[in-house]
Amino acid sequence: MNNDNDTLRAEYPEDLIKSGIRGKYTKQYREGTNIVLIEPDLHKLFPDSDAVNRALREYVADKQLTN
């Protein structure tokens, strides 16, 4: 949203917004999350966490049987 009508609400002081540090918690977030992004074509096959987890468990079980 980048237009001339955008204004900062009164309850958000401008000096508070300007004092922020971009990416301040990025490293901490990445270390504490287990989010994995999948490609759009795979998302069609695995639309949610349950589908991904089932597929991975089956894959691991098959690998363990063959070893």
Residue pairs with C-beta under 8 A, 6 or more apart in sequence:
8 14
8 17
38 46
38 52
45 51
46 52
46 55
